């Protein structure tokens, strides 16, 4: 099931990392599973992943260091295969620290990214608003300059790790006249004026919520990069981490295929097994095709980013949209093959069914990815 690691996209270090992650997942999760709530599980996962050295694969902490996107994809695929919450905990550390890794100062990397990489601090990426999801130009949260400080007012919602994070990377408008004059700030959880307004319950249990800023004052040193460059920082961060969303979908799809294969081989029906039925074999064949096609797109995007450092807007959008949409179909087919067992609460494929649906929305819905692909295609045609 992991023969894609033999493909030329990978270095020996990536194959070794996959083996290391697999061994860790087999031996290290039982005590974390046993914890009685999602917040406690997330905290324990972040600490354990930091101790194991996995988080530093998605977080750059020193000048000149870059995120190894293939390594981050390998890990997200492995974690998603085993447990959706493990993937979530890992992914949010990378995304939440991403603007600091890519554009932060040396002091910001040391104070925040390094702590996130060690598992000593939990990060959050606060960009979405009620009326500003994919349309970042509609952002309403404001940060006005006041002497050597900025004062932030507004609200962010659908924020992963809301109420759990030790620090938030917050995007806010810093000029009223330009829709794209947005800046990025680091706001610590205990900062006066920052409050968790609500926790949001979603189909698959993840810490998610709404945070509110009311005259929340941060020093100028909390700004990431130059004022007004926040849009570019956000897009560069999403560009880097978008292939890893596809990798998580790939992990979910691989697990669904494995569960379907196991059931089809074991389940007796009509004098044989389900695997003897042409209809089931047709499904399994389509599922395997989707899994490998997704892997090719995901690791092509990651390989290009790692080896060229170039923008991968189109490749990342293709990887994210195709892998998440394909995984939804693969998991649905797995549920169908398992029949009644597939919809029992707590069954592996039932949990996968709830895990995959949000991936088609967050970090840019599928429809937005298609627009990105078309934009890049048209730009290339115009420049040819």
C-alpha positions in Angstrom: 0.0 0.0 0.0 3.0 2.4 0.3 4.8 1.5 -3.0 4.5 5.1 -4.1 7.5 5.8 -1.8 9.6 4.1 -4.5 8.8 6.8 -7.0 11.5 9.3 -8.0 9.9 12.2 -6.2 11.5 11.1 -2.9 14.9 11.2 -1.3 16.1 8.3 0.9 15.5 10.6 3.9 11.8 10.8 3.0 11.5 7.0 2.9 13.2 6.7 6.2 10.9 9.3 7.7 7.8 7.3 6.5 9.2 4.2 8.3 9.9 6.2 11.4 6.4 7.7 11.5 4.8 4.3 10.9 6.7 2.8 13.9 5.9 5.8 16.1 2.2 5.6 15.3 2.1 1.9 16.1 3.7 2.3 19.5 2.9 5.8 20.7 -0.8 6.6 20.4 -2.5 4.3 22.9 -2.1 6.7 25.9 -3.3 9.6 23.8 -6.4 7.7 22.5 -7.3 7.0 26.2 -7.5 10.7 27.1 -11.1 11.8 27.7 -11.5 14.9 25.5 -10.3 16.3 22.2 -8.4 19.3 23.6 -6.4 17.0 25.9 -5.7 14.7 23.0 -4.5 17.6 20.8 -2.2 18.9 23.4 -0.7 15.5 24.0 -0.3 14.9 20.3 1.5 18.2 19.7 3.8 17.5 22.7 4.5 14.0 21.5 5.1 15.0 17.9 7.5 17.7 19.0 9.4 15.3 21.2 9.6 12.9 18.3 11.0 15.6 16.0 8.2 15.5 13.5 6.9 19.0 13.9 10.2 20.6 12.8 9.6 19.0 9.4 6.8 21.5 8.8 8.3 24.5 10.7 11.4 26.5 9.7 13.0 28.0 12.8 16.3 29.5 11.4 17.2 32.0 8.7 17.8 30.2 5.4 15.8 27.2 6.5 12.8 26.2 4.4 9.9 23.8 5.0 10.5 20.4 3.4 7.1 20.0 1.8 7.6 16.4 0.8 8.4 15.5 4.4 5.3 17.3 5.6 3.2 15.4 3.0 4.7 12.1 4.0 3.9 12.8 7.6 0.4 14.0 7.0 -0.4 11.0 4.8 0.9 8.7 7.6 -0.9 10.5 10.4 -4.2 10.7 8.4 -4.1 7.0 7.7 -3.9 6.2 11.4 -6.0 8.9 13.0 -7.6 12.1 11.7 -6.9 14.1 14.9 -3.2 13.3 14.7 -3.2 14.7 11.2 -5.1 17.8 12.4 -2.7 18.4 15.3 0.3 18.2 13.0 -1.1 20.2 10.2 -2.2 23.1 12.4 1.2 23.5 13.9 2.7 23.9 10.4 0.0 26.2 9.1 -0.3 28.3 12.2 3.5 28.8 12.3 3.8 29.1 8.5 3.8 32.9 8.2 6.5 33.1 10.8 8.5 30.3 9.2 8.3 32.0 5.8 8.4 35.7 6.6 9.0 36.2 10.3 12.1 37.9 11.8 14.8 35.9 13.5 13.4 36.9 16.9 9.9 35.8 15.9 11.2 32.5 14.7 13.0 31.9 18.0 10.2 33.1 20.2 7.3 31.4 18.4 8.3 29.0 15.6 10.9 27.2 17.6 8.4 26.6 20.5 5.9 25.3 18.0 8.4 23.0 16.4 9.4 21.6 19.8 5.7 21.0 20.8 5.9 23.6 23.6 3.4 26.0 22.1 0.3 25.4 20.0 -0.2 27.7 17.0 -3.3 28.9 15.1 -3.9 30.6 11.7 -6.6 33.2 12.1 -7.7 34.5 8.7 -11.4 33.5 8.1 -14.3 35.7 9.0 -18.1 35.3 8.7 -18.1 37.3 5.5 -14.5 36.7 4.4 -13.5 33.1 3.7 -12.2 32.6 0.2 -12.7 36.3 -0.5 -9.9 37.7 1.6 -10.5 41.2 0.2 -13.8 41.3 2.2 -11.9 41.1 5.5 -13.4 43.4 8.2 -11.0 43.0 11.1 -8.9 46.1 11.5 -5.5 46.9 13.0 -4.9 50.6 13.4 -1.5 52.1 14.3 -1.3 53.8 17.7 2.2 55.1 18.4 4.5 52.0 18.5 1.5 49.6 18.8 -1.3 48.3 16.7 -4.9 48.0 18.1 -6.9 45.1 16.6 -10.7 45.0 16.5 -12.8 42.4 14.8 -13.8 38.8 14.8 -12.3 35.6 13.2 -14.3 32.4 12.9 -13.7 28.7 11.8 -10.4 29.0 13.5 -8.7 25.7 14.2 -7.2 25.5 17.7 -9.3 28.4 18.9 -9.2 28.4 22.7 -6.3 25.9 22.6 -3.6 27.9 20.9 -0.8 29.7 22.8 -0.5 32.2 19.9 -2.4 33.2 16.8 -1.2 34.6 13.5 -3.9 37.1 12.8 -4.6 38.9 9.5 -6.2 42.3 9.7 -6.8 45.3 7.4 -4.4 48.1 8.0 -5.8 50.6 5.6 -9.4 51.4 4.7 -8.6 52.6 1.1 -7.1 49.4 -0.3 -9.0 46.1 -0.1 -5.7 44.2 -0.2 -3.8 46.3 2.4 -3.7 43.5 5.0 -1.1 42.8 7.5 -0.2 39.8 9.7 0.4 39.9 13.4 1.3 37.5 16.2 -1.1 37.7 19.1 -0.5 35.7 22.2 -3.5 33.9 23.8 -3.3 35.8 27.0 -3.3 39.2 25.4 -6.0 41.5 26.8 -8.7 42.2 24.3 -8.5 38.7 22.8 -11.4 36.4 23.8 -12.7 33.1 22.6 -16.3 33.9 21.7 -17.5 30.4 21.1 -16.4 26.8 20.3 -17.9 25.3 17.2 -18.9 21.6 17.0 -18.3 20.1 13.6 -18.9 16.6 12.1 -15.5 15.3 13.1 -14.3 16.4 16.5 -11.6 19.1 16.2 -11.0 22.2 18.3 -12.6 24.9 16.3 -14.1 28.3 17.2 -14.6 32.0 17.0 -12.2 34.5 18.5 -13.0 38.2 19.1 -10.6 41.2 19.3 -11.7 44.3 21.3 -9.0 47.0 21.5 -6.4 44.2 21.5 -3.1 46.0 21.6 0.1 44.4 20.2 3.5 46.0 19.7 4.8 46.8 16.3 7.3 44.0 16.7 4.4 41.6 16.5 3.8 42.4 12.9 5.1 39.8 10.5 6.9 41.4 7.5 6.0 44.8 6.2 2.7 46.5 6.7 0.3 45.8 3.9 2.1 42.6 2.8 -0.2 40.3 4.7 -2.1 39.1 1.6 1.1 37.9 0.0 2.2 36.2 3.3 -1.1 34.4 3.6 -1.1 33.2 -0.1 2.5 32.1 0.2 1.7 30.1 3.3 -1.3 28.4 1.7 0.7 27.8 -1.4 3.3 25.9 0.6 0.9 23.9 2.8 -1.9 23.2 0.3 -0.2 20.0 -1.1 -0.2 18.7 2.4 -4.0 18.9 2.5 -4.0 16.6 -0.5 -1.6 14.3 1.3 -4.0 14.0 4.3 -6.8 13.2 1.9 -4.5 10.6 0.3 -3.9 9.0 3.8 -7.7 8.9 4.4 -8.3 7.3 1.0 -5.5 4.7 1.4 -7.0 3.7 4.8 -10.5 3.4 3.2 -9.2 1.2 0.4 -7.3 -1.0 2.9 -10.5 -1.4 5.0 -12.6 -2.2 1.9 -10.0 -4.8 0.6 -10.0 -6.5 4.0 -13.7 -6.7 4.2 -14.1 -7.8 0.6 -11.7 -10.7 1.1 -13.3 -11.8 4.4 -17.0 -11.3 3.9 -18.8 -14.4 2.7 -21.6 -13.8 0.2 -23.3 -15.8 -2.5 -21.2 -18.9 -2.1 -17.9 -17.0 -2.1 -16.6 -13.7 -0.9 -17.5 -10.1 -1.8 -14.1 -10.0 -3.6 -15.4 -12.5 -6.1 -18.2 -10.2 -7.3 -17.5 -8.1 -10.4 -19.3 -5.1 -9.0 -17.1 -5.0 -6.0 -13.9 -5.6 -8.1 -15.0 -2.6 -10.3 -15.2 -0.4 -7.2 -11.9 -1.6 -5.8 -10.2 -0.9 -9.2 -11.6 2.6 -9.4 -10.5 3.2 -5.8 -6.9 2.1 -6.4 -6.8 4.3 -9.6 -8.0 7.3 -7.7 -5.5 6.8 -4.9 -2.5 6.5 -7.2 -3.6 9.5 -9.3 -3.9 11.6 -6.2 -0.5 10.5 -5.0 1.1 11.6 -8.3 -0.4 15.0 -8.1 0.3 15.6 -4.5 4.0 14.5 -4.6 4.6 16.3 -8.0 3.5 19.6 -6.3 5.6 18.9 -3.2 8.7 17.8 -5.3 8.5 20.9 -7.4 8.3 23.2 -4.4 11.2 21.5 -2.7 13.5 21.3 -5.7 12.8 24.6 -7.4 11.5 26.9 -4.7 9.1 28.3 -7.3 5.5 29.2 -6.7 3.3 26.1 -7.2 -0.2 27.8 -7.3 -1.5 25.6 -10.1 0.2 22.3 -9.0 -0.9 22.8 -5.4 -4.5 23.6 -6.4 -4.6 20.5 -8.6 -3.2 18.3 -5.8 -5.6 19.7 -3.2 -8.8 19.6 -5.3 -8.2 16.3 -7.0 -7.0 14.4 -3.9 -9.8 15.6 -1.6 -12.6 15.1 -4.2 -11.2 11.6 -5.1 -10.9 10.6 -1.4 -14.5 11.5 -0.8 -15.5 9.1 -3.6 -13.1 6.4 -2.4 -14.4 6.6 1.2 -18.0 6.5 0.0 -17.2 3.4 -2.0 -15.6 1.8 1.0 -18.8 2.5 3.1 -20.8 0.9 0.3 -18.7 -2.2 0.3 -18.9 -2.6 4.0 -22.6 -2.1 3.9 -24.3 -1.7 7.3 -20.9 -2.1 9.1 -19.8 1.0 7.2 -22.3 3.3 8.9 -21.9 2.1 12.5 -20.7 5.0 14.6 -17.0 4.6 15.4 -16.3 2.2 12.5 -13.1 3.2 10.7 -14.8 4.1 7.4 -17.6 6.0 9.2 -15.0 8.2 10.9 -13.2 8.7 7.6 -16.5 9.8 6.0 -16.8 12.5 8.6 -13.1 13.5 8.4 -12.9 13.9 4.6 -15.8 16.3 4.0 -14.2 19.4 5.6 -11.0 18.9 3.5 -13.0 19.8 0.4 -13.7 23.2 1.9 -10.9 24.4 4.1 -7.7 26.1 2.8 -9.8 27.0 -0.3 -12.8 25.1 -1.5 -12.6 22.9 -4.6 -14.3 25.5 -6.7 -11.7 28.1 -5.7 -8.9 25.7 -6.6 -10.5 25.3 -10.1 -10.4 29.1 -10.4 -6.8 29.2 -9.4 -5.9 26.5 -12.0 -7.8 28.4 -14.7 -6.1 31.7 -13.8 -2.7 30.2 -13.9 -3.5 28.5 -17.2 -4.8 31.7 -18.8 -1.8 33.7 -17.5 0.5 31.2 -19.1 -1.3 31.3 -22.4 -1.2 35.2 -22.4 2.5 35.1 -21.7 3.3 32.5 -24.4 
